[in-house]
Amino acid sequence: MSKIVEDIERRYADLVRRLEAGEIDEATFEAEAERLQFQDDEGRIWALGARTGRWYVYTDQGWVLADPPRKAVPPPQEKPKERISLSQYWLGLVLVAGAALACLFLVGGGVALWRLLREPIPMPLAIASPTPTRASRPAPGLIWVTATPKPATFTPTASPTPLPTATPTATETPAPSPTLSPTWTPAPTHTPTATPLASPTATPSPTPQPTATPTPSPTPTRPAGTPTPTRAASPTTPAALASPTPTRVPPTPTPIPQPALSGRIVYPVYTQDSAWYDLYIQPVTGGERQWLVGAASQPAVSPDGRFLAYRSWQADDRGLRVMDLAGTEKRRVTSRLEDGLPAWTPDGKIILFSSRRESDRLDRMYFVSPYGGEERVITRDYQAVYGLDPAWLPDGRIVYKAIHGASGLYLMNADGSAPQQLVGDASATAPAASPDGTAIAFMSQRDGNWEIYLVGTDGTGLRRLTDHPGQDGLPAWSPDGGWIAFVSDRDGEWAIWAVRREGSALRKLFPLNGLPGGVVRGEPEFSSRGWTEEQIQWLP
């Protein structure tokens, strides 16, 4: 037992050295340190704390600081060898000699029988009769033989077995279908057209009728600035009028309004002073937020919007719980403190979650009814599938973060079959599937800090949606699939932000008035890992 303890302490010291030398990052250090555990002769589980470097033992009260057993196991004593008597020796020698003679007899008899069977058995022929039975002479080269009929004797003759002949089958190779490439069509550009001002048009005066007394009429005086009408050259053909040149008026720019958003967001808030979580729901327009439940995080609302599944941090009620959004009904679903990150099936009948409940503290994924009962682990080839943070696609497939022998984001069927890697980045986590099932949003440190990325469900089209020195993470799709909400501290405080799936129209929705996550006080390190293992959800 002492060798096991010393080996784990040596491995921990090596991890600390590699972390200080910059060979591994914090996430890798914590993941490797959590695996430094063993089970003693009494069945107790001992673990070495990743942050403290001290030993803990798991009891009914949780993880308790203690010293591991270091007594050495006494080496096994050798049993005295039994002496073989002379009579037993001769008896064994006689048995071996008899067995050897029997083998030689069997081999010789088998060879003789094989040779006998291979020799052909001659068929006796009758003596030729001196007198031919036909008057005519036989044809040259032929001998006529008259045989005395005898009883027929059956002689087994080995008939050659015809070998199967492979018949080539023509396989029709389907011709590749042409792939249509998307064609970029420029959007019509609106060009403001200046409308000429209405020009004054002179109206010709009627032709004066002759009067009996040719008395000249006084000429009226027109006001200044009034255009002088042009008299028509003919009563039937009017003269062309000169139009003034129109004056261009520059168009007034109209501000483009921000697209309207709707719905509500369910999110956790971690209070640093109390080291505690609370769940809230708030409109995306930034209205008044509503408190849902305390000592809870990792919310997941059912597809019909009636029930909320969450991880309970209450000391006497650990595991997953389900409540209606009105808060009138609460029920326990699981009872292990390591259970978390629930996700409803598209039909709302099953909850999928991940847990580190096993002694190796590796994440596995389980199914359970919203009303509790049997919990079934996802397997592949009769082994558990290691992963966490699962999310459902509309077609019933699951996207998750793979660990322990695999890394990155994977797609698989609900029974664990047909795994498909989407992203090979080991830091990729918190996947969220779009409502149409064509894209996966996730968070990653592949470019230095936490950013939001998007990739197609076929593994193509990877692109980054955010680019800021701050921390961006925990993506959640809008119900119409056009927007992605996420948490960020890019302006100095943690808040909920939103961006279009094309990466445009970035906007801040509302502040969190707290942190998106943290380490719950008194919890073991493998149970609470901070904000990167939280989740939010956008509701209609």
ABEGO torsion letter per residue (X at the ends): XAAAAAAAAAAAAAAAAAAAAGABBAAAAAAAAAABBBBBAAGBBBBBBAAAGBBBBBBAAEBBBBBBBABBBBBBBBBBBBBBBAAAAAAAAAAAAAAAAAAAAAAAAAAAAAAAAABBBBBBBBBBBABBABABBBBBGBBBBBBBBBBBBBBBBBBBBBBBBBBBBBBBBBBBBBBBBBBBBBBBBBBBBBBBBBBBBBBBBBBBBBBABBBBBBBBBBBBGBBBBBBBABAABBBBBBBBBBBBBBBBBBBBBBBBBBEBBBBBBBBAAAGBBBBBBBBAAGBBBBBABBGBBGBBBBAAGABBBBBBABAABBEBBBBBAAGABBBBABABAABBGBBBBAAGABBBBBBAABAAGBBBBBBBBAAEEBBBBBBBGGBBBBEBGBBBBAAGBBBBBBBGGBBEBBBBBAAGBGBBBABABAABBGBBBBAAGABBBBBBAAAGBBBBBBBBAAGBGBBBABBBABBBBGBBBBAAGABBBBBBAAAGBBBBBBBBAAGBGBBBABBAGEBABBBBBGBBAAABAEAAABBBBBBX
